[in-house]
Amino acid sequence: MWVKFGQKHTGGNSVKTALITGGTRGIGKAIARRFAKEGYHLILNYMRKKSDAEQTKAEIEEEFGVKVLLVKANVKEMEQIQHLFAEVREQFGHLDVFVSNAASGVLRPVLEIEESHWQWTMDINAKAYLFASQEAAKLMSKGGAIVALSSLGSIRALPNYVTVGVSKASVEAITRYLAAELAEKGIVVNAVSGGAVDTEALKHFPNREELLGAAAARNPAGRLVEPEDLAEAVYFLCTPAASMIRGQTIIVDGGLSLLC
């Protein structure tokens, strides 16, 4: 089978491929760059800001010499998940790594949460991860890896974070089930949970400056977590060295959660 990017796809999967949802900005972009550094061709999903997506594509292709396929899709919608993976299948024929990074949420106190807020957040953060992983597994052979991004809100009660926190707790539970059931296919599944990371998403927090300042001051590592710190953990979990780590949520926060 010849794939459209001019590489021959063999049973040994000579073309390494990684799909990252929400992969054109912030943490997703850092993860994309980490895999590109290792020669992976990339499928980067985005939902908005096409100009940012195209800029990320150009930067990565120029710097690392890999191919980047951009696919616009709102992963809360089942038909768009199917469209995303149809593009992967058509362009590459297989998948080595799937990183479920796309996330959203409504930041309000628990007594102000409405049904639409709950549904929106759960659909993008948890439902999309489960059903996208089903599609990813169909394109993977032995040695494939799936990693989801979580957050400390899954195990801590953070202000205004109930919808996201509960959705991330679901992500971590789904990770355990996927790891157990996909093991027979030789697919490794884990999650990475980060501390406070100064990304565009954090700008929506009303107490952003307070949160970042406190995290930096109290962190045993002496600094905030950077997107690249999470990217390194995600990449490691997709290597043979991590093949016996399964169904785990690795916390990358410089030790901050040890003090809470």
C-alpha positions, 0 to 999 in steps of 0.5 A, spaced: 500 500 500 502 506 498 500 512 502 499 519 499 505 522 503 510 518 498 512 513 503 511 506 503 507 502 508 509 495 510 507 490 515 513 493 519 510 500 519 516 504 517 512 510 517 511 512 524 505 516 525 502 520 531 495 523 531 494 529 536 487 532 537 488 539 539 495 539 536 496 546 533 496 550 540 499 550 547 500 543 550 498 539 543 503 543 539 509 542 544 507 534 544 507 535 536 514 538 536 516 532 540 514 527 536 516 530 530 523 531 533 523 523 532 521 523 525 514 522 526 509 524 521 503 528 524 496 528 524 494 535 527 486 536 529 484 543 530 477 546 531 478 553 530 483 558 528 485 555 522 491 560 521 494 558 527 494 551 525 497 552 518 502 556 522 504 550 526 504 546 520 509 550 516 513 551 522 514 543 524 515 541 516 520 546 515 524 545 522 523 537 522 522 535 515 516 531 517 509 531 513 503 534 517 496 533 515 491 538 518 484 536 520 479 540 522 474 537 526 470 538 533 471 531 536 465 532 541 461 530 534 461 522 533 461 523 525 467 528 526 471 523 529 469 518 524 471 523 519 478 525 522 480 517 522 478 516 515 483 522 513 488 518 517 486 511 514 486 515 507 493 518 508 497 513 512 493 507 512 495 506 519 497 509 526 502 508 531 500 513 536 494 517 538 494 523 543 487 525 546 489 532 548 483 536 545 479 539 551 474 544 553 470 546 559 465 551 563 468 554 569 463 556 574 461 554 581 458 547 582 451 551 584 451 555 577 452 549 572 447 547 567 446 541 563 448 544 557 455 546 561 456 539 563 454 535 556 459 540 553 465 538 557 463 531 558 462 530 550 469 533 548 473 531 554 471 524 556 466 521 550 471 524 545 477 520 548 473 513 548 470 513 541 476 516 538 480 511 542 476 505 539 477 508 532 485 509 533 485 502 535 483 499 529 489 503 525 494 500 530 498 494 530 502 491 536 506 497 539 501 502 538 500 507 544 494 511 546 495 517 551 490 522 554 491 528 557 488 529 564 489 534 570 490 535 577 482 537 578 481 530 577 483 528 584 483 535 587 477 540 588 479 546 584 475 553 584 470 553 578 472 546 576 467 541 577 465 540 570 472 539 567 475 536 574 469 530 573 471 529 566 478 528 567 476 523 572 472 520 567 478 520 562 483 517 567 477 511 569 477 510 561 484 510 561 484 504 565 479 500 562 482 501 555 489 499 558 486 492 560 482 491 554 487 493 549 493 489 552 491 483 548 492 487 541 499 490 544 496 497 545 499 501 551 494 506 554 496 511 559 494 518 561 499 524 563 496 529 568 499 536 569 499 541 574 498 549 573 501 550 566 501 557 563 497 556 556 492 560 553 486 555 556 488 558 563 487 565 561 479 563 562 481 562 569 478 569 573 484 567 578 489 566 573 495 570 576 493 568 583 494 561 581 500 561 577 503 565 582 502 560 588 504 554 584 511 557 582 512 559 589 510 553 592 513 548 587 518 544 590 521 544 583 522 551 583 518 553 577 512 552 573 510 546 569 512 548 562 508 544 556 514 541 554 515 537 560 508 534 559 510 533 552 516 529 554 512 525 559 507 523 553 513 521 548 516 517 554 509 513 555 509 511 547 516 508 547 518 501 548 522 503 555 515 504 558 511 498 555 510 495 562 507 502 564 499 501 563 493 504 565 497 509 569 496 517 570 503 520 570 503 526 574 507 531 572 507 537 576 514 538 579 512 535 586 506 540 587 501 535 589 505 532 594 504 539 598 496 539 597 
